[in-house]
Amino acid sequence: MEFVEHRQVMILGGGPAGFTAALYTARADLKPLLVTGLILYGQASQTHCIENYPGFPEGVGGRDLGQRLDEQAKRFGTEIIYDTVQCVDLQQQPFKVCLSSTNYTADSLIISMGADSRKLGVPGEREFTGRGVSYCATCDGAFYKDKDIHIVGGGDSAVEEALFLTRFARSITIIHRRDQLRAGAILENRARSNPKIHFIWDTVVREIIGADSVSHLKIENVKTGQQDTIPSDGIFISIGHTPNTGVLEGQVKLTEFGTIEIDNHMETSVKGVFAAGEIADPYFRQVVTSAGMGAAAAISATKYLSTL
Ligand SMILES: Cc1cc2nc3c(=O)[nH]c(=O)nc-3n(C[C@H](O)[C@H](O)[C@H](O)COP(=O)(O)OP(=O)(O)OC[C@H]3O[C@@H](n4cnc5c(N)ncnc54)[C@H](O)[C@@H]3O)c2cc1C
């Protein structure tokens, strides 16, 4: 395989973390190359309104924010390539990155390929995403004031999201495929003693139904096979996240959550390789935190490159 092009720094992933890293490395005159992957502007592009990104008092559309980040990064000399990383070799300097179209070498990498929320894979899920189907209570909870909503999942995140949503919703029903939660005892006790939170056990969602937005869920009891259609103003799916680390297998250390292990300077187990955003963050998973990590990774990469 021929590696024809060389860059000082490459940024792998075109979400908020990647574009922020691009902005900072471009302003450091490193002429970064950013590889967008298939989802230009990342997960945030899937939501019509981000209300919690600072500086936008009226909120900002996910795509709109992405376009602004794009424009800002390009203004200082970021080169953008609309391609996908197929493989990397981090065993020796310079690092190797192969895309579908071209192969590159780079002195430093910032990995910002994000994560995917696990999907239920049922009819209606994709159609109603952003219109009653959500994967993030912190992001979308405020849209459900006085509504009757459902959460799918039984782990810590599902229960934490349910407790958070009690600030807004009238009722929250946790639908879980087992007859007990996987969440820790303290969280479970809090949920069970909260009058707004209810449970439907041994049950899975088979279909999400609605017209303009979600209005009903078709559910099935996995023990009896009985199906019901219940009214719902919205459904939060909290069944886990999968960091996009597939192409990095065996190259960098991962955490128990499957995210890339980083130190306080965003550096991975490989010197000169940094990671930012949800691919390295199992906790916060926000646009602002991902962008912040992107800035930090870029500053670290800039310092690293000045030592070469
Ligand atoms: C529907 C929805 C609504 C949300 N609403 C909000 C909100 O209101 N407020 C908020 O703060 N957060 C919100 N979030 C969360 C927020 O979008 C994420 O925390 C943030 O986008 C993470 O940024 P990131 O750059 O780390 O990764 P991502 O946004 O996941 O971007 C990853 C990037 O990497 C690219 N990529 C993946 N694989 C490859 C590859 N092999 N090669 C090259 N590139 C690759 C993708 O194409 C993408 O561009 C929402 C998320 C969703 C799904």
The ligand as an ORCA input file, in Angstrom:
! r2SCAN-3c Opt
* xyz 0 1
  C     -30.442     13.129     18.179
  C     -29.356     13.727     19.042
  C     -29.573     14.924     19.662
  C     -28.582     15.487     20.450
  N     -28.842     16.698     21.021
  C     -27.854     17.300     21.744
  C     -28.083     18.572     22.354
  O     -29.173     19.153     22.240
  N     -27.061     19.110     23.075
  C     -25.852     18.474     23.241
  O     -24.953     19.050     23.878
  N     -25.629     17.263     22.708
  C     -26.589     16.656     21.971
  N     -26.380     15.407     21.450
  C     -25.084     14.766     21.699
  C     -24.014     15.377     20.789
  O     -24.489     15.391     19.465
  C     -22.715     14.586     20.895
  O     -22.278     14.590     22.232
  C     -21.629     15.189     20.015
  O     -22.038     15.286     18.671
  C     -20.369     14.334     20.089
  O     -19.417     14.927     19.261
  P     -18.166     14.124     18.684
  O     -17.488     15.075     17.779
  O     -17.414     13.521     19.792
  O     -18.760     12.889     17.887
  P     -19.906     12.719     16.806
  O     -20.850     13.837     16.817
  O     -20.402     11.338     17.031
  O     -19.109     12.787     15.425
  C     -18.290     11.746     15.034
  C     -17.751     12.024     13.655
  O     -16.831     10.993     13.315
  C     -17.092     10.538     12.008
  N     -16.622      9.160     11.868
  C     -17.093      8.026     12.438
  N     -16.418      6.948     11.971
  C     -15.493      7.439     11.105
  C     -14.492      6.839     10.291
  N     -14.278      5.515     10.248
  N     -13.727      7.644      9.503
  C     -13.884      8.992      9.527
  N     -14.815      9.607     10.281
  C     -15.613      8.833     11.060
  C     -18.591     10.720     11.830
  O     -18.896     10.802     10.441
  C     -18.812     12.032     12.550
  O     -18.569     13.106     11.688
  C     -27.352     14.814     20.644
  C     -27.130     13.590     20.042
  C     -28.115     13.038     19.238
  C     -27.863     11.693     18.576
*
